[in-house]
Amino acid sequence: LDSLRADDFVRILREPDNSLLKQYAALLQTEGVTLEFDDAAITALADAAWRANSTLENIGARRLHTVMERVLEELSFSASELGLQQVRITAQYVHERVDALLEDQDLSRHIL
């Protein structure tokens, strides 16, 4: 089996009817928050999953779940309390939440 590439992760995030992007959007919609992802954010999520699989244990597409959870953790718990109605996830937002973890391999092994 070949390892998934970053572009494979992008397809996994975009193409399935029940993709993680759609699942998280639906979850936050129950709190009255509309969640949108920039194209660059989707690419950043895919790249983070690929980088984590390349440097840590390769767990395939399951890595997307851990990356998404890390990126949206704070928002999932506080969006409704903050009175947010619409949130746009950008590449910068993704990088702010995962880059430091990916650089610190000892820490990322436990978190990602």
Helices and strands as residue ranges (DSSP letters): H 6-14, H 20-29, E 34-37, H 39-55, H 62-78, E 86-89, H 91-103, H 105-111
